[in-house]
Amino acid sequence: MRMLGIMALVLASALALSGCAGMSEQACLVTDWRSVGFEDGVAGRSPGSIGSYRQACSRYGLTPSLDQYLAGHSAGVEVYCRAGNGFEAGRRGNSYRGVCPAELEPEFLAAYNEGRQLYELESALRSVESRIAAGHQRIAKLTQDIVAASILIVADETPSERRAELLLSTAAMAEEKVRIAGEIGVLESERALREADLYNFRQTLAFSL
């Protein structure tokens, strides 16, 4: 019996992680549905998630225990709906599915929204930094191409028609380098503003990072 209980707990965790994909008849028979509900609750999943388990087990003429699942889910939600967890969920950019009970939701949502704002500020900064990095990479590539073209331009074996094409190409690449450098300058100013916004917001956080 103890081994069966251990197996049920293992299956419950596996189901919560896999979303019940490919559930076997054995899994439907021995799964501890309270544990599955608890895992879903802790993860902030809707109690409607049991519908996917029902669909999987219906192939074998079996039905998960709704009462056990909901009891476990309710207990899991009590863990999920703590303010500290709400902050972390928001900071990771996770969605909130409205699972918290009325008495816990206000504090949870306040923390979640704070974490979500931090996530958005950090994401905005990363986006600007990514665009700056891409700009520098493009300039480096253009520089290499200009050097390669310049070598061909002065080479004795390069036909005059090809030389003219290369001159036009290098001029266009040089203009692009100037344009991108200007864009990087604007982005660096934006990055400074994003960094200041993020720094100032972090000073207001109720939760330590």
C-alpha positions in Angstrom: 0.0 0.0 0.0 2.8 2.4 0.8 4.4 1.7 -2.6 1.1 2.4 -4.3 0.8 5.7 -2.4 4.3 6.7 -3.5 3.4 5.8 -7.1 0.3 7.9 -6.9 2.3 10.9 -5.7 4.9 10.5 -8.4 2.1 10.3 -11.0 0.4 13.3 -9.6 3.6 15.4 -10.0 4.2 14.1 -13.5 0.6 14.9 -14.5 0.9 18.4 -13.2 4.1 19.0 -15.2 3.0 17.3 -18.4 -0.6 18.5 -18.5 -1.8 14.8 -18.5 -0.5 14.3 -22.1 -0.5 10.6 -22.9 -2.1 9.4 -19.6 -2.2 5.7 -19.3 -5.1 3.6 -17.9 -2.8 2.7 -15.0 -2.2 6.4 -14.3 -6.0 7.1 -14.3 -6.5 4.2 -11.9 -3.9 5.0 -9.2 -3.4 8.8 -9.4 -4.0 10.6 -6.2 -6.4 13.3 -7.6 -6.1 15.4 -4.4 -2.3 15.6 -5.0 -3.0 16.6 -8.7 -5.4 19.3 -7.6 -2.9 20.5 -5.0 -0.1 20.8 -7.6 -2.4 22.6 -10.0 -3.5 25.0 -7.3 0.1 25.7 -6.2 0.9 26.5 -9.9 -2.0 28.9 -10.1 -3.9 26.8 -12.6 -7.7 27.0 -12.9 -9.7 24.2 -11.3 -11.1 23.8 -14.8 -7.8 22.0 -15.6 -9.5 18.8 -14.4 -11.3 18.8 -17.7 -8.2 17.7 -19.5 -7.7 14.8 -17.0 -11.3 13.8 -17.5 -10.9 13.8 -21.3 -7.7 11.7 -21.0 -9.2 9.1 -18.6 -12.6 8.9 -20.5 -10.8 6.8 -23.1 -10.7 4.0 -20.5 -14.1 4.6 -19.1 -12.6 6.2 -16.0 -13.4 9.5 -14.3 -11.1 11.5 -11.9 -12.5 12.3 -8.5 -13.8 15.8 -8.7 -14.2 16.1 -4.9 -10.6 15.0 -4.2 -9.2 17.2 -7.0 -11.1 20.3 -5.8 -10.1 19.7 -2.2 -6.5 19.5 -3.2 -6.8 22.5 -5.5 -8.2 24.6 -2.7 -5.3 23.7 -0.5 -2.8 24.4 -3.2 -4.4 27.8 -3.9 -3.9 28.8 -0.3 -0.2 28.3 -0.9 -0.2 30.0 -4.3 -2.1 33.1 -3.2 0.5 34.3 -0.7 1.7 37.8 -1.4 5.3 36.8 -1.9 4.4 34.2 -4.5 2.2 36.8 -6.2 5.2 39.1 -6.5 7.3 36.3 -8.0 4.6 35.3 -10.4 4.3 38.9 -11.6 8.0 39.3 -11.9 8.3 36.2 -14.1 5.6 37.6 -16.3 3.2 34.8 -15.5 -0.5 35.3 -16.1 -3.0 35.4 -13.2 -6.0 33.2 -13.8 -8.2 34.6 -11.0 -7.9 31.6 -8.8 -7.4 33.3 -5.4 -10.3 33.5 -3.0 -11.8 36.9 -2.1 -10.1 37.1 1.2 -6.6 36.5 -0.3 -6.9 38.2 -3.7 -6.4 41.9 -2.8 -3.0 41.3 -1.1 -2.0 38.8 -3.7 -3.0 41.1 -6.6 -1.2 44.1 -5.1 2.0 42.1 -4.9 1.5 40.5 -8.3 1.0 43.9 -9.9 4.1 45.2 -8.3 6.1 42.2 -9.6 4.5 42.6 -13.0 5.5 46.2 -13.2 9.1 45.2 -12.4 8.9 42.6 -15.1 7.8 45.1 -17.7 10.5 47.6 -16.7 13.2 44.9 -16.9 11.8 43.7 -20.2 11.8 47.2 -21.6 15.4 47.7 -20.6 16.5 44.3 -22.0 14.7 45.2 -25.3 16.7 48.5 -25.6 19.9 46.7 -24.8 19.2 44.1 -27.4 18.6 46.7 -30.0 21.9 48.5 -29.1 23.8 45.2 -29.3 22.2 44.4 -32.7 23.2 47.8 -33.9 26.8 47.3 -32.9 26.8 43.9 -34.5 25.5 45.4 -37.8 28.2 48.2 -37.7 30.9 45.6 -37.2 29.6 43.6 -40.2 29.4 46.7 -42.4 33.0 47.6 -41.4 34.2 44.1 -42.5 32.3 44.4 -45.7 33.6 47.9 -46.4 37.2 46.6 -45.8 36.7 43.6 -48.1 35.2 45.9 -50.8 38.0 48.4 -50.5 40.5 45.7 -51.1 38.8 44.7 -54.3 38.5 48.3 -55.4 42.2 48.8 -55.4 43.0 45.3 -56.8 44.5 45.5 -60.3 42.4 42.5 -61.5 39.1 44.1 -60.6 37.2 45.2 -63.7 36.3 48.9 -63.9 32.6 48.1 -64.0 32.9 46.0 -60.9 35.0 48.7 -59.2 32.2 51.2 -59.8 29.7 48.9 -58.3 31.9 48.4 -55.3 32.4 52.2 -54.8 28.6 52.7 -54.8 28.2 49.8 -52.4 30.8 51.1 -49.9 29.2 54.5 -50.0 25.8 53.0 -49.2 27.3 50.9 -46.4 29.1 53.9 -45.0 25.8 55.9 -44.9 24.2 53.0 -43.2 26.9 52.9 -40.5 26.3 56.6 -39.8 22.6 56.1 -39.6 22.9 53.1 -37.2 25.4 55.0 -35.1 22.9 57.8 -34.7 20.1 55.3 -33.8 22.4 53.7 -31.2 23.0 57.2 -29.7 19.2 57.6 -29.3 18.9 54.1 -27.9 21.6 54.8 -25.4 19.7 57.8 -24.2 16.6 55.7 -23.9 18.6 53.0 -22.0 19.7 55.6 -19.5 16.1 56.6 -18.9 15.0 53.0 -18.6 17.7 52.3 -16.1 16.7 55.3 -14.1 13.0 54.2 -14.1 14.0 50.7 -13.1 16.3 51.9 -10.3 13.7 54.3 -8.9 11.0 51.6 -9.0 13.2 49.1 -7.2 13.6 51.6 -4.3 9.8 51.5 -3.8 9.5 47.7 -3.7 8.0 46.1 -0.6 9.8 42.8 -1.5 13.5 42.4 -1.4 15.2 41.2 -4.6 
